[in-house]
Amino acid sequence: MFKKYISISAIVCTMFLILSCATTGPGGKKSFIVIPESQEIAIGQGMAEEVAQSEKRLNDEVWQAYLSDIGQKIVSVSDRKNIEYHFTVIESEQINAFAAPGGYIYFYTGLLKKMDNEAELAAVMAHEISHVVGRHSVKRLQAAMGVQLAYALVFGEDGASEALNSAIGIGMGLTFASYSRENEREADAFGISYLINAGYNPQGAVTMYEKLAELGGNSDTDIFEQLASTHPDTQERINNAKIAIQKMYPLPQHLTFNTKKYEDMKARLK
């Protein structure tokens, strides 16, 4: 009987927590996220440690600082500036970029080599930051964890440490899994807004989407295949981007498209 009461209490507490955990994403959109920000950051830190063990960080501090500068510039105009962001370049020919919970964002040199200007780099960065702002990876992780693990993680019971480790493991497994199309459309829309507000020419987003169409199936687990197969239709994204640009900034030629700094940095990757 006692166990029954505990079970009922747990369910009631969980439901209360869910109902009280409406969070605000980009544009003031409300969503229910049980995992608190402090735990999100802890999960992100744990995942960062795993990435450091499994991936090779590019041994070029000039590039690391350059990527961080662009990231922080976009963060400064985002809807989630209250957490610390971390930007890392991974040395790998894999064509990819991803955002882990809590503001940990990674770019692979394989992707950087496919870009032609700073606006394209900033466009991908703005897209990944938008995933962090919308807490999309947390929503995905929360769904994969299930109520029992999420409950232990949130309420700090005896299994909290084990739950955190499980969350980190699940998070790593979801690193290259696709987001929902709704999340991707949201990241696209707010990414363009952040791009413009940070002073970058949003045409960089359009040219990146065009590259998705050209390079969509050339690799097994790269960003192009993921975006082409699980994101909204590439032509839809291009059309939506053009419409958004026309509404927000119809004369984007006055915004930064490329810089001498970018050309110098691109040369360092060869």
C-alpha positions as CSV (number, residue, x, y, z in Angstrom):
1,M,0.0,0.0,0.0
2,F,2.8,2.4,0.9
3,K,4.5,1.7,-2.5
4,K,1.1,2.4,-4.1
5,Y,0.9,5.8,-2.4
6,I,4.5,6.6,-3.5
7,S,3.7,5.7,-7.0
8,I,0.5,7.9,-7.0
9,S,2.5,10.7,-5.4
10,A,5.2,10.5,-8.0
11,I,2.6,10.7,-10.8
12,V,0.9,13.7,-9.2
13,C,4.2,15.5,-8.7
14,T,5.2,14.8,-12.2
15,M,2.0,16.1,-13.6
16,F,2.2,19.2,-11.5
17,L,5.8,19.7,-12.7
18,I,4.8,19.3,-16.3
19,L,1.9,21.7,-15.9
20,S,4.2,24.3,-14.2
21,C,7.1,24.0,-16.6
22,A,5.9,25.9,-19.6
23,T,8.9,27.5,-21.1
24,T,9.2,30.3,-23.7
25,G,11.0,29.6,-26.9
26,P,11.8,31.9,-29.9
27,G,9.0,34.4,-30.6
28,G,7.4,33.8,-27.2
29,K,6.2,30.3,-28.2
30,K,5.2,28.2,-25.1
31,S,6.2,24.6,-24.7
32,F,6.3,22.1,-21.9
33,I,9.8,21.0,-20.9
34,V,10.2,19.1,-17.6
35,I,14.1,19.1,-17.6
36,P,15.2,22.3,-15.9
37,E,17.9,24.5,-17.4
38,S,20.5,23.5,-14.8
39,Q,20.1,19.9,-15.7
40,E,20.2,20.7,-19.4
41,I,23.5,22.4,-18.9
42,A,24.8,19.5,-16.9
43,I,23.8,17.1,-19.7
44,G,25.5,19.3,-22.2
45,Q,28.7,19.4,-20.1
46,G,28.6,15.6,-19.9
47,M,28.1,15.3,-23.6
48,A,31.0,17.7,-24.3
49,E,33.3,15.5,-22.3
50,E,32.2,12.5,-24.4
51,V,32.7,14.5,-27.6
52,A,36.2,15.5,-26.4
53,Q,37.0,11.8,-26.0
54,S,35.6,10.6,-29.3
55,E,36.4,13.5,-31.7
56,K,39.5,15.4,-32.6
57,R,39.4,19.1,-31.7
58,L,41.1,21.2,-34.4
59,N,44.5,22.2,-33.2
60,D,44.2,25.8,-34.4
61,E,43.3,28.3,-31.7
62,V,42.9,31.1,-34.3
63,W,40.0,29.1,-35.9
64,Q,38.5,28.2,-32.6
65,A,38.5,31.9,-31.6
66,Y,37.1,32.9,-35.0
67,L,34.2,30.5,-34.7
68,S,33.5,31.6,-31.2
69,D,33.5,35.3,-32.2
70,I,30.8,34.6,-34.9
71,G,28.8,32.5,-32.5
72,Q,28.9,35.1,-29.7
73,K,27.9,37.8,-32.2
74,I,24.7,35.8,-33.1
75,V,24.0,34.8,-29.4
76,S,24.0,38.5,-28.6
77,V,20.9,39.1,-30.7
78,S,19.2,35.8,-29.8
79,D,16.3,35.1,-27.5
80,R,18.5,33.1,-25.1
81,K,21.5,35.0,-23.8
82,N,21.4,33.9,-20.2
83,I,23.5,30.7,-20.6
84,E,27.1,30.3,-21.6
85,Y,27.7,29.1,-25.1
86,H,30.7,27.0,-26.2
87,F,31.8,26.7,-29.9
88,T,34.3,24.1,-31.1
89,V,35.8,23.1,-34.4
90,I,36.2,19.4,-34.9
91,E,38.9,18.2,-37.3
92,S,37.1,15.7,-39.6
93,E,36.1,15.5,-43.2
94,Q,32.6,14.7,-42.1
95,I,30.2,17.4,-43.4
96,N,28.4,18.3,-40.2
97,A,27.5,20.6,-37.4
98,F,25.4,20.0,-34.4
99,A,24.1,21.6,-31.2
100,A,24.1,19.7,-27.9
101,P,21.9,20.8,-24.9
102,G,23.0,23.7,-22.9
103,G,24.8,25.7,-25.6
104,Y,27.5,23.4,-26.9
105,I,27.9,23.8,-30.6
106,Y,30.2,21.9,-32.9
107,F,31.4,22.5,-36.5
108,Y,33.3,19.9,-38.5
109,T,36.1,21.1,-40.8
110,G,34.5,19.0,-43.6
111,L,31.5,21.4,-43.5
112,L,33.6,24.5,-43.2
113,K,35.5,23.6,-46.4
114,K,32.1,23.5,-48.3
115,M,31.3,27.1,-47.4
116,D,32.2,30.0,-49.6
117,N,31.7,33.1,-47.4
118,E,31.2,34.2,-43.9
119,A,27.4,34.7,-44.4
120,E,27.1,31.0,-45.1
121,L,29.0,30.1,-41.9
122,A,26.9,32.6,-39.9
123,A,23.7,31.1,-41.4
124,V,24.5,27.6,-40.2
125,M,25.6,29.0,-36.8
126,A,22.4,31.0,-36.5
127,H,20.4,27.8,-37.3
128,E,22.2,25.8,-34.6
129,I,21.9,28.5,-32.0
130,S,18.2,28.6,-32.8
131,H,18.0,24.9,-31.9
132,V,19.5,25.8,-28.5
133,V,17.2,28.8,-28.0
134,G,14.2,26.6,-28.8
135,R,15.6,23.8,-26.5
136,H,14.9,21.4,-29.3
137,S,17.5,18.8,-28.3
138,V,16.0,18.9,-24.7
139,K,12.5,18.2,-26.0
140,R,13.9,15.3,-28.1
141,L,15.9,14.0,-25.1
142,Q,12.9,14.3,-22.8
143,A,10.7,12.2,-25.1
144,A,13.4,9.5,-25.4
145,M,14.1,9.3,-21.7
146,G,10.5,8.6,-20.6
147,V,8.8,9.7,-17.4
148,Q,10.7,7.5,-15.0
149,L,14.1,8.7,-15.9
150,A,13.0,12.3,-16.3
151,Y,11.4,12.2,-12.8
152,A,14.6,10.9,-11.2
153,L,16.6,13.6,-13.0
154,V,14.3,16.4,-12.0
155,F,13.5,15.5,-8.4
156,G,17.0,14.5,-7.5
157,E,16.1,11.1,-6.0
158,D,18.6,8.4,-5.2
159,G,19.0,7.6,-8.9
160,A,19.6,11.2,-10.0
161,S,23.3,10.6,-10.8
162,E,22.4,7.4,-12.7
163,A,19.6,9.3,-14.5
164,L,22.1,12.1,-15.5
165,N,24.5,9.5,-16.9
166,S,21.6,7.9,-18.8
167,A,20.5,11.3,-20.1
168,I,24.1,12.0,-21.3
169,G,24.2,8.6,-23.0
170,I,20.8,9.0,-24.7
171,G,21.8,12.5,-25.7
172,M,24.9,11.2,-27.4
173,G,22.9,8.6,-29.2
174,L,20.5,11.4,-30.5
175,T,23.3,13.7,-31.6
176,F,22.8,13.1,-35.3
177,A,19.1,12.1,-35.1
178,S,16.8,14.4,-37.0
179,Y,14.7,17.0,-35.3
180,S,11.0,17.3,-36.1
181,R,10.0,19.3,-39.1
182,E,8.3,21.8,-36.8
183,N,11.6,22.3,-34.9
184,E,13.5,22.7,-38.2
185,R,11.1,25.3,-39.6
186,E,11.4,27.2,-36.3
187,A,15.2,27.1,-36.4
188,D,15.2,28.2,-40.1
189,A,12.9,31.1,-39.4
190,F,14.6,32.4,-36.3
191,G,18.0,31.7,-37.7
192,I,17.4,34.1,-40.5
193,S,16.1,36.7,-38.1
194,Y,19.2,36.3,-35.9
195,L,21.4,36.4,-39.0
196,I,20.0,39.8,-40.1
197,N,20.1,41.3,-36.6
198,A,23.7,40.2,-36.2
199,G,24.5,42.2,-39.4
200,Y,24.9,39.3,-41.9
201,N,23.5,39.1,-45.3
202,P,20.7,36.5,-45.1
203,Q,21.4,35.4,-48.7
204,G,24.0,33.2,-47.0
205,A,21.1,31.0,-45.8
206,V,19.7,30.7,-49.3
207,T,23.0,29.7,-50.8
208,M,23.5,27.1,-48.0
209,Y,20.1,25.6,-48.7
210,E,21.0,25.5,-52.4
211,K,24.1,23.5,-51.4
212,L,21.9,21.1,-49.6
213,A,20.1,20.4,-52.8
214,E,23.3,19.8,-54.7
215,L,25.1,17.7,-52.1
216,G,22.2,16.0,-50.4
217,G,23.2,12.3,-50.8
218,N,27.0,12.3,-51.0
219,S,27.7,11.0,-47.5
220,D,26.3,8.5,-45.0
221,T,25.8,10.6,-41.9
222,D,26.4,14.2,-42.9
223,I,24.4,17.3,-42.4
224,F,23.4,17.5,-46.1
225,E,21.8,14.0,-46.1
226,Q,20.0,14.7,-42.8
227,L,18.7,18.1,-44.0
228,A,17.7,16.8,-47.4
229,S,15.9,13.7,-46.1
230,T,14.4,14.8,-42.7
231,H,14.2,18.6,-42.8
232,P,11.5,20.4,-44.7
233,D,11.8,20.1,-48.5
234,T,14.9,22.0,-49.6
235,Q,13.0,24.0,-52.2
236,E,10.4,24.9,-49.5
237,R,13.3,26.1,-47.3
238,I,14.7,28.3,-50.1
239,N,11.3,29.8,-50.8
240,N,10.5,30.4,-47.1
241,A,13.9,32.0,-46.7
242,K,13.4,34.3,-49.6
243,I,9.9,35.3,-48.3
244,A,11.3,36.0,-44.8
245,I,14.2,38.1,-46.2
246,Q,11.8,40.1,-48.3
247,K,9.7,40.9,-45.3
248,M,12.5,41.5,-42.8
249,Y,15.2,43.1,-44.9
250,P,14.4,43.6,-48.6
251,L,17.8,45.2,-49.4
252,P,20.3,42.8,-47.7
253,Q,23.2,43.8,-49.9
254,H,24.2,46.4,-47.3
255,L,24.8,43.6,-44.8
256,T,28.0,41.5,-44.5
257,F,28.3,38.7,-47.0
258,N,32.0,38.0,-46.8
259,T,35.1,39.4,-45.2
260,K,38.9,39.2,-45.7
261,K,39.1,37.5,-42.3
262,Y,37.0,34.7,-43.6
263,E,39.1,34.3,-46.7
264,D,42.2,34.1,-44.5
265,M,40.5,31.5,-42.2
266,K,39.4,29.4,-45.2
267,A,42.9,29.2,-46.4
268,R,44.1,27.9,-43.1
269,L,41.9,24.8,-43.6
270,K,43.7,23.7,-46.8
